Amino acid sequence: MKTPLAGSLAPGSCPGRMATPFTRRAFLQHSSAGFGWLAAQAMARADAPAHNIPRPHHAPKAKNIIFCFMDGGPSHVDTFDPKPMLKLKEGKPIGESAVSKRSQSTANRVWFGSPWPFHQRGKSGLWVSDLFPNIAKVADELCVVRSMVGELPLHGQQNLLLHTGRILGQGPSFGAWVSYGLGSENHNLPSYVLLNNDWVPNGGMENFGNSYLSASHQAALMRASGTPVDNITPAGSPASQKRKLDLLRLQDASFAKAASDGRVIEGAIANYETAFRMQTAVPEIADIRHEPKHIRALYGLDSPDKHQQLYATQALRARRLVEAGVRFIEITCPSFDGNNSPWDQHSQLKQNHEKNARITEQSVAALIFDLKQRGLLDETIVLWAGEMGRTPHNPGVSASAGRDHHVDGYSLFMAGGGFKPGMAFGETDEFGNSVIRDPLSIHDIHATLLNQLGIDHTRLTFRHGSRDQRLTDVHGRVVRELLA
């Protein structure tokens, strides 16, 4: 294996990323001290600054992203996209002109108005429904997009599109690309952390995977209850752990001689190193017991609802991870009643959307408020998004009515990180059935978010399958209209 020249671009790198003059794999193969020594040295310099952080393509506006993933598809016409016409025409057939080939619809379905009134909030006058009383209080920080367009009205495919930029997946997740492009600011923590609630979404764990990128870029999972990370407490004495690490070093060295692609070994070794250092860092980050009482109450940790407590725990940890320098944090929704798509209300819309709102929205609002009061919101992007919206119509209006899958127009929002606050972008028709102005795809959102992190989405590439792969593939544009 040839050692690349310092400053040259190695295969599989992106422009602006400096290649290492002597690879970790080569070091381990030539070092008599071995991996156990390296891990011990890493622990000894745990306070050392992060190293080998790739350079951004341009001056960044933000350093971190917190993605609040609302799995299942919150209803746009019940949250951020008011449609008075739905109430006026409620119960009347939608007709052939409103039928979509991409969303669940037939001409005999009827319009269904929102159970929640909308009001203009804050100084900006942004419309937010009564479903979100706490998010309404931070309306002046929100940049709402009302004109999202998806591809397929299926949870798995839309989840993968949202996370990997492809409806079939088979590519790195958004968080993995951010990790690959920017690295971590904290040597003792992974650059991509998934704050999960013992739940797997439609589309599977591929939503959070690294695919063909190094394994060091996949999400590190931290659960809400119990032990936050498996095996975070060392088993046995430091001496026995060193012997285990030395055994791994020998196995890696043997495998490296036969491996055709050293990046696999590199990823495994990097993960061993990070895991070793995380034994000290993670318990401290995950322990929120010493947060002030008023902060814990702000996030909702004093709620009698156990699901809200779980979400509040993860939202507060997200702020702590940002303070610790983690680049990309994703928070998933707690699943209740065995539903693995929590916002997926085909029936009982009012009951279950209110339950989801009660579980999540106080913590999301608290996160935005807390970041701002600490001076962190300017450099942190909070993204709130589901994979789709909900139909503004259903088979028949009743007390137990719900909404079905809808990708012809839906909403999401960003806060902080250089996005224009207190604004709504794009427009759906008078029923919220389809986009009529400024349609955006998830590729456009990915491109814009990467831009705020200092990354040109067309230049963040990785050579795989005989072509330069990227998160946005051949799509996407930076939506300048969203930026301050």
C-alpha positions as CSV (number, residue, x, y, z in Angstrom):
1,M,0.0,0.0,0.0
2,K,1.5,3.3,-1.1
3,T,1.5,6.2,1.4
4,P,-0.2,9.3,-0.2
5,L,1.7,12.5,-0.2
6,A,0.7,15.0,2.5
7,G,-1.9,17.3,1.1
8,S,-2.9,15.1,-1.9
9,L,-6.3,13.7,-2.4
10,A,-6.7,10.0,-1.7
11,P,-9.2,7.8,-3.5
12,G,-12.6,8.1,-1.8
13,S,-12.0,11.6,-0.5
14,C,-13.7,14.8,-1.2
15,P,-12.0,18.0,-2.4
16,G,-10.7,20.0,0.6
17,R,-10.1,16.9,2.7
18,M,-6.5,16.4,3.6
19,A,-5.1,12.9,3.2
20,T,-3.0,11.6,6.2
21,P,0.6,11.1,5.3
22,F,0.8,7.8,7.3
23,T,-2.3,5.8,7.8
24,R,-3.5,4.4,11.1
25,R,-3.5,0.9,9.6
26,A,0.1,1.3,8.4
27,F,1.1,2.6,11.8
28,L,-0.4,-0.3,13.6
29,Q,1.2,-2.8,11.2
30,H,4.6,-1.3,11.8
31,S,4.3,-0.4,15.5
32,S,5.6,-2.9,18.0
33,A,3.6,-1.4,20.8
34,G,0.3,-2.4,19.1
35,F,-3.3,-1.3,19.5
36,G,-3.5,-1.7,23.3
37,W,-0.8,0.9,23.6
38,L,-2.5,3.3,21.2
39,A,-5.8,3.1,23.0
40,A,-4.1,3.6,26.4
41,Q,-2.3,6.7,24.9
42,A,-5.7,8.0,23.6
43,M,-7.1,7.7,27.1
44,A,-4.1,9.5,28.5
45,R,-4.7,12.5,26.2
46,A,-8.5,12.5,26.4
47,D,-8.5,16.2,26.7
48,A,-6.5,16.8,23.6
49,P,-8.2,18.7,20.8
50,A,-9.8,16.8,17.9
51,H,-7.3,16.0,15.1
52,N,-7.5,15.5,11.3
53,I,-10.8,17.5,11.0
54,P,-11.5,18.0,7.3
55,R,-11.7,21.5,6.1
56,P,-15.1,23.0,5.0
57,H,-15.5,24.2,1.5
58,H,-16.5,27.7,2.6
59,A,-17.0,29.6,5.8
60,P,-19.8,27.8,7.7
61,K,-22.7,29.5,9.4
62,A,-23.4,26.5,11.7
63,K,-21.3,23.8,13.3
64,N,-24.0,21.2,14.3
65,I,-27.4,19.8,13.4
66,I,-30.0,18.4,15.7
67,F,-32.6,16.5,13.7
68,C,-35.9,16.0,15.4
69,F,-37.4,13.1,13.3
70,M,-41.2,13.0,13.5
71,D,-41.7,9.5,12.0
72,G,-45.0,8.6,10.4
73,G,-45.8,12.0,8.9
74,P,-47.3,14.9,10.9
75,S,-50.2,16.5,9.2
76,H,-49.2,19.8,7.5
77,V,-52.8,21.1,7.5
78,D,-53.0,20.6,11.3
79,T,-49.6,22.2,12.2
80,F,-48.1,25.0,10.0
81,D,-50.3,25.2,6.9
82,P,-53.7,26.7,7.7
83,K,-56.5,25.9,5.2
84,P,-59.8,27.6,6.2
85,M,-61.4,26.2,3.0
86,L,-61.2,22.7,4.4
87,K,-63.6,23.6,7.1
88,L,-65.9,25.4,4.6
89,K,-66.0,22.4,2.3
90,E,-65.8,19.7,5.0
91,G,-67.7,16.5,4.1
92,K,-67.9,17.4,0.3
93,P,-66.3,15.1,-2.3
94,I,-62.9,16.2,-3.5
95,G,-63.7,15.4,-7.1
96,E,-61.5,14.1,-10.0
97,S,-59.4,17.2,-10.2
98,A,-58.0,16.7,-6.7
99,V,-57.0,13.0,-7.2
100,S,-53.3,12.4,-7.1
101,K,-51.4,9.4,-8.4
102,R,-48.7,9.8,-5.7
103,S,-50.9,10.1,-2.6
104,Q,-53.9,8.1,-1.3
105,S,-56.9,9.6,-3.0
106,T,-60.1,8.8,-5.0
107,A,-62.7,11.2,-6.3
108,N,-65.3,10.2,-3.7
109,R,-63.2,11.0,-0.7
110,V,-64.3,14.1,1.2
111,W,-62.5,17.2,2.6
112,F,-61.6,17.1,6.3
113,G,-61.0,20.3,8.2
114,S,-58.5,20.7,11.0
115,P,-59.7,20.0,14.6
116,W,-57.3,22.7,15.8
117,P,-57.6,26.4,15.2
118,F,-54.6,28.3,13.8
119,H,-53.3,31.7,15.1
120,Q,-50.6,34.0,14.0
121,R,-47.8,33.8,16.6
122,G,-45.0,36.1,17.8
123,K,-43.8,39.3,16.2
124,S,-43.5,37.5,12.8
125,G,-47.1,36.5,12.7
126,L,-46.2,32.9,11.6
127,W,-49.2,30.6,11.6
128,V,-49.0,27.8,14.0
129,S,-52.0,25.7,15.2
130,D,-53.1,25.1,18.8
131,L,-51.8,21.5,18.4
132,F,-48.4,23.0,19.2
133,P,-48.8,25.6,22.1
134,N,-45.1,25.5,23.1
135,I,-43.6,25.6,19.6
136,A,-46.0,28.5,19.0
137,K,-44.0,30.4,21.7
138,V,-40.8,30.1,19.6
139,A,-42.5,30.8,16.3
140,D,-40.2,33.8,15.7
141,E,-37.2,31.4,15.5
142,L,-38.8,29.1,12.9
143,C,-38.1,28.9,9.2
144,V,-41.1,26.8,7.9
145,V,-41.2,25.2,4.5
146,R,-44.7,24.5,3.3
147,S,-43.9,23.2,-0.1
148,M,-42.1,19.9,0.3
149,V,-42.8,17.3,-2.4
150,G,-42.0,13.6,-1.9
151,E,-41.8,10.6,-4.2
152,L,-43.8,7.7,-2.8
153,P,-46.5,7.5,-0.2
154,L,-44.8,4.7,1.7
155,H,-43.1,5.1,5.0
156,G,-40.0,3.0,4.3
157,Q,-39.2,4.6,1.0
158,Q,-39.9,8.2,2.3
159,N,-37.8,7.5,5.4
160,L,-34.9,6.4,3.3
161,L,-35.3,9.3,1.0
162,L,-35.3,11.7,4.0
163,H,-32.3,10.1,5.5
164,T,-30.2,8.9,2.6
165,G,-31.5,10.9,-0.4
166,R,-32.7,7.7,-2.1
167,I,-36.0,5.9,-1.9
168,L,-34.1,2.5,-2.0
169,G,-31.5,3.5,0.5
170,Q,-28.2,1.8,-0.3
171,G,-26.3,4.9,0.6
172,P,-24.9,6.7,3.7
173,S,-27.3,8.6,5.9
174,F,-27.3,12.3,6.1
175,G,-25.6,12.2,9.5
176,A,-22.9,9.9,8.1
177,W,-22.2,12.3,5.2
178,V,-21.9,15.2,7.7
179,S,-19.5,13.1,9.8
180,Y,-17.5,12.2,6.7
181,G,-17.4,15.8,5.5
182,L,-16.5,17.6,8.8
183,G,-15.4,15.0,11.4
184,S,-15.9,15.6,15.1
185,E,-14.9,18.5,17.2
186,N,-14.5,16.2,20.2
187,H,-11.9,13.5,20.1
188,N,-13.7,11.5,22.7
189,L,-17.1,11.2,21.1
190,P,-18.4,10.1,17.7
191,S,-19.4,12.8,15.3
192,Y,-22.9,11.2,14.6
193,V,-25.1,10.2,17.5
194,L,-28.6,8.7,17.3
195,L,-30.7,9.4,20.4
196,N,-33.1,6.5,20.1
197,N,-36.0,5.0,22.1
198,D,-35.5,1.3,21.5
199,W,-37.3,1.6,18.2
200,V,-36.6,0.8,14.5
201,P,-38.4,2.9,11.9
202,N,-39.8,1.7,8.6
203,G,-36.8,1.4,6.2
204,G,-34.7,-0.1,9.1
205,M,-31.4,0.9,10.6
206,E,-30.2,1.7,7.1
207,N,-31.7,5.2,7.8
208,F,-28.8,5.8,10.2
209,G,-26.0,3.7,8.5
210,N,-22.7,4.5,6.8
211,S,-23.1,2.2,3.7
212,Y,-19.9,2.5,1.7
213,L,-18.4,5.1,4.0
214,S,-16.1,4.1,6.8
215,A,-17.8,2.4,9.7
216,S,-16.6,5.3,11.9
217,H,-19.3,7.5,10.3
218,Q,-22.3,5.4,11.2
219,A,-24.6,6.5,14.0
220,A,-23.6,5.7,17.6
221,L,-26.8,4.8,19.4
222,M,-27.7,6.2,22.8
223,R,-31.0,5.0,24.3
224,A,-33.3,7.0,26.4
225,S,-33.8,4.6,29.4
226,G,-31.5,2.2,31.1
227,T,-27.8,2.0,30.2
228,P,-27.4,4.6,27.4
229,V,-24.8,2.7,25.4
230,D,-24.2,-1.0,25.5
231,N,-21.0,-2.2,27.1
232,I,-20.0,1.4,28.0
233,T,-18.7,0.1,31.4
234,P,-15.5,-1.9,31.0
235,A,-15.8,-5.6,31.7
236,G,-13.0,-6.6,34.0
237,S,-9.9,-4.8,35.0
238,P,-7.9,-2.3,32.9
239,A,-5.3,-5.0,32.4
240,S,-7.8,-7.5,31.0
241,Q,-9.2,-4.9,28.7
242,K,-5.8,-4.2,27.4
243,R,-5.3,-7.9,26.7
244,K,-8.6,-7.9,24.7
245,L,-7.5,-4.9,22.7
246,D,-4.1,-6.5,22.0
247,L,-5.9,-9.5,20.7
248,L,-8.0,-7.3,18.4
249,R,-4.8,-5.7,17.2
250,L,-3.4,-9.1,16.2
251,Q,-6.6,-10.1,14.4
252,D,-6.7,-6.8,12.6
253,A,-3.0,-7.0,11.6
254,S,-3.6,-10.5,10.2
255,F,-6.7,-9.5,8.3
256,A,-5.1,-6.3,7.0
257,K,-2.5,-8.4,5.1
258,A,-5.2,-10.1,3.1
259,A,-7.6,-7.2,2.8
260,S,-7.9,-5.6,-0.6
261,D,-9.5,-2.4,0.8
262,G,-7.8,-1.0,3.9
263,R,-10.7,1.3,4.6
264,V,-12.7,-1.5,6.3
265,I,-9.8,-2.0,8.7
266,E,-9.4,1.7,9.2
267,G,-13.1,2.0,10.1
268,A,-13.0,-0.8,12.6
269,I,-9.8,0.5,14.3
270,A,-11.2,4.0,14.5
271,N,-14.4,2.6,16.1
272,Y,-12.3,0.7,18.7
273,E,-10.4,3.8,19.6
274,T,-13.5,6.0,19.9
275,A,-15.3,3.3,21.9
276,F,-12.4,3.2,24.3
277,R,-12.5,6.9,24.9
278,M,-16.3,7.0,25.1
279,Q,-16.2,5.0,28.3
280,T,-15.4,8.2,30.1
281,A,-17.2,10.8,28.0
282,V,-20.6,9.1,27.4
283,P,-21.7,8.5,31.1
284,E,-21.0,12.2,31.8
285,I,-22.9,13.5,28.8
286,A,-25.9,11.1,29.3
287,D,-26.3,11.9,33.0
288,I,-28.8,14.8,33.2
289,R,-29.6,14.5,36.9
290,H,-27.4,17.5,37.8
291,E,-29.1,19.8,35.3
292,P,-30.9,22.6,37.2
293,K,-34.5,21.9,38.2
294,H,-35.9,24.7,36.0
295,I,-34.1,23.3,33.0
296,R,-35.4,19.8,33.6
297,A,-38.9,21.2,33.9
298,L,-38.5,23.3,30.8
299,Y,-37.9,20.2,28.7
300,G,-40.7,18.3,30.4
301,L,-38.8,15.9,32.6
302,D,-41.4,16.4,35.3
303,S,-44.2,15.2,33.1
304,P,-46.3,12.2,34.4
305,D,-46.2,10.8,30.9
306,K,-43.3,8.3,30.6
307,H,-43.1,8.8,26.8
308,Q,-42.7,12.5,27.3
309,Q,-40.0,11.9,29.9
310,L,-38.1,9.8,27.4
311,Y,-38.3,12.4,24.7
312,A,-37.3,15.2,27.1
313,T,-34.3,13.2,28.3
314,Q,-33.1,12.8,24.7
315,A,-33.7,16.5,23.8
316,L,-31.7,17.6,26.8
317,R,-28.9,15.2,26.0
318,A,-29.0,16.7,22.4
319,R,-28.1,20.1,23.8
320,R,-25.3,18.6,25.9
321,L,-23.9,16.7,22.9
322,V,-23.9,20.0,20.9
323,E,-22.0,21.6,23.8
324,A,-19.5,18.7,23.6
325,G,-18.9,19.2,19.9
326,V,-20.9,16.4,18.3
327,R,-21.7,17.3,14.7
328,F,-24.9,15.6,14.0
329,I,-27.5,14.4,16.5
330,E,-30.8,12.8,15.6
331,I,-33.7,12.3,18.1
332,T,-36.4,9.7,17.3
333,C,-39.9,9.7,18.6
334,P,-40.9,7.3,21.3
335,S,-43.3,4.7,20.0
336,F,-46.5,4.2,21.9
337,D,-49.2,1.5,21.5
338,G,-46.8,-0.6,19.4
339,N,-47.0,1.8,16.5
340,N,-43.6,2.0,14.8
341,S,-44.7,5.1,12.9
342,P,-45.9,7.3,15.7
343,W,-47.4,10.1,13.7
344,D,-49.2,7.7,11.3
345,Q,-52.9,8.4,12.1
346,H,-55.2,6.8,9.6
347,S,-57.8,7.0,12.2
348,Q,-58.2,8.8,15.6
349,L,-56.3,11.8,14.3
350,K,-57.3,14.2,17.1
351,Q,-56.5,11.8,19.9
352,N,-53.2,10.5,18.6
353,H,-51.8,13.7,17.0
354,E,-52.5,15.3,20.4
355,K,-50.7,12.5,22.1
356,N,-47.6,12.9,19.8
357,A,-47.7,16.6,20.3
358,R,-47.8,16.2,24.1
359,I,-44.8,13.8,24.0
360,T,-42.5,15.9,21.8
361,E,-43.4,19.5,21.2
362,Q,-42.6,20.9,24.6
363,S,-39.1,19.4,24.4
364,V,-38.5,20.7,20.9
365,A,-39.5,24.2,21.9
366,A,-37.4,24.0,25.0
367,L,-34.4,22.8,22.9
368,I,-34.7,25.9,20.6
369,F,-35.2,28.2,23.6
370,D,-32.3,26.7,25.6
371,L,-29.9,26.8,22.7
372,K,-30.7,30.5,22.1
373,Q,-30.3,31.5,25.7
374,R,-26.9,29.8,25.8
375,G,-25.8,31.6,22.6
376,L,-25.7,28.3,20.7
377,L,-28.7,28.6,18.3
378,D,-26.8,30.8,15.8
379,E,-24.3,27.9,15.2
380,T,-26.7,25.0,15.6
381,I,-29.5,24.0,13.2
382,V,-32.6,22.4,14.6
383,L,-34.4,20.5,11.9
384,W,-38.0,19.2,12.5
385,A,-39.3,16.9,9.9
386,G,-41.3,13.8,9.1
387,E,-41.1,11.8,6.0
388,M,-44.4,13.0,4.5
389,G,-47.6,14.8,5.3
390,R,-51.2,13.7,5.7
391,T,-54.1,13.9,3.2
392,P,-56.5,16.9,3.7
393,H,-59.3,14.4,2.9
394,N,-60.4,11.0,4.0
395,P,-63.1,8.4,3.3
396,G,-65.6,10.1,5.6
397,V,-65.7,12.7,8.4
398,S,-66.4,11.3,11.9
399,A,-65.2,11.6,15.5
400,S,-62.7,8.8,14.8
401,A,-61.5,10.1,11.4
402,G,-57.9,10.2,10.4
403,R,-55.7,11.2,7.5
404,D,-53.7,9.0,5.0
405,H,-50.2,9.3,3.4
406,H,-49.5,12.4,1.4
407,V,-46.4,13.4,-0.5
408,D,-47.8,16.1,-2.9
409,G,-47.2,18.9,-0.4
410,Y,-46.1,18.9,3.3
411,S,-44.2,21.0,5.8
412,L,-41.0,21.0,7.9
413,F,-39.0,23.6,9.7
414,M,-35.5,24.7,10.6
415,A,-34.4,27.0,13.4
416,G,-31.0,28.6,13.9
417,G,-27.9,28.1,11.9
418,G,-28.4,31.1,9.6
419,F,-31.9,30.3,8.5
420,K,-34.4,33.2,8.3
421,P,-36.4,33.2,11.4
422,G,-40.2,33.7,11.6
423,M,-40.9,33.0,8.0
424,A,-42.9,30.5,5.9
425,F,-41.7,29.6,2.4
426,G,-43.7,28.0,-0.4
427,E,-47.4,27.4,-0.8
428,T,-50.0,24.7,-1.3
429,D,-53.4,25.1,-2.8
430,E,-56.4,26.3,-0.9
431,F,-57.0,22.7,0.4
432,G,-53.3,21.8,1.2
433,N,-53.6,19.1,-1.5
434,S,-50.7,20.0,-3.8
435,V,-47.9,22.6,-4.0
436,I,-48.6,25.6,-6.2
437,R,-45.5,27.7,-5.5
438,D,-41.8,27.0,-4.8
439,P,-41.8,23.2,-4.6
440,L,-38.8,21.8,-2.8
441,S,-37.4,18.2,-2.6
442,I,-35.5,16.7,0.3
443,H,-32.4,17.0,-2.0
444,D,-32.9,20.8,-1.8
445,I,-33.1,20.7,2.0
446,H,-30.0,18.5,2.2
447,A,-28.1,20.9,-0.1
448,T,-29.1,23.9,2.0
449,L,-28.3,22.3,5.3
450,L,-24.9,21.2,4.1
451,N,-24.3,24.7,2.7
452,Q,-24.8,26.2,6.2
453,L,-22.2,23.7,7.6
454,G,-19.7,25.0,5.0
455,I,-20.1,22.1,2.6
456,D,-20.8,22.3,-1.1
457,H,-23.1,19.4,-1.7
458,T,-21.7,18.9,-5.2
459,R,-18.2,18.5,-3.9
460,L,-18.9,16.2,-0.9
461,T,-18.3,13.0,-2.8
462,F,-17.0,9.5,-2.3
463,R,-15.8,7.2,-5.1
464,H,-17.9,4.0,-5.1
465,G,-19.3,1.8,-7.8
466,S,-17.1,3.5,-10.5
467,R,-18.7,6.9,-9.9
468,D,-18.5,9.8,-7.5
469,Q,-21.4,9.3,-5.1
470,R,-23.0,12.2,-3.1
471,L,-25.9,12.7,-0.7
472,T,-27.9,14.7,-3.2
473,D,-26.9,12.5,-6.2
474,V,-27.5,14.6,-9.3
475,H,-30.2,16.7,-7.6
476,G,-30.6,19.5,-5.2
477,R,-30.0,23.3,-5.0
478,V,-29.1,25.6,-2.2
479,V,-32.4,27.5,-1.4
480,R,-31.0,31.0,-0.8
481,E,-34.5,32.3,0.0
482,L,-34.4,30.4,3.3
483,L,-31.2,32.0,4.4
484,A,-30.7,35.1,6.5
